[in-house]
């Protein structure tokens, strides 16, 4: 699936009510150790894939997201993220 143009993707995330919106890219197999954010965040995948889990939650499994997927992470929710072998580009809304 081809991604929308960056500007269009960022506008879509703004339309969801997020005021701070930007596009971010991570290289192949990048990893973010368990962390949380002070507020609700969203991620709209534009290219590549990422895998996320919630390590402090009983029974949490890793789930992989690809182009076009939206992932919301509630404020204070601890999550861990791995980028795919091609890396990942995504729009973040805060």
Helices and strands as residue ranges (DSSP letters): H 6-15, E 21-26, E 31-35, E 41-53, E 63-66, E 70-73, E 79-93
